[in-house]
Amino acid sequence: MSNSWSRNEERFLARFYENTPNDLLAYALDRPTDAVRKKANRMGFWKNGKPSGNLFVNETGRHYSIDTATRSL
């Protein structure tokens, strides 16, 4: 695992951070939970607690979809 974040990982974080639990994001990105929180905060993102659907991650942790409107990333 690289310490640098790819553009795709940053886009994923920007899209899902606010309303998705950090442990699920960490699993999806294959990064420590604390690294996800720190990166999101450095990018200017904070949690607001509003639900916006469920994020589902396949067993490889590399394909993502959001429950609301069944959109894929």
Summary of the structure (lengths in Angstrom):
residues: 73
radius of gyration: 11.5
end to end distance: 21.0
largest distance: 32.7
contacts: 166
relative contact order: 0.19
helix: 47%
strand: 11%
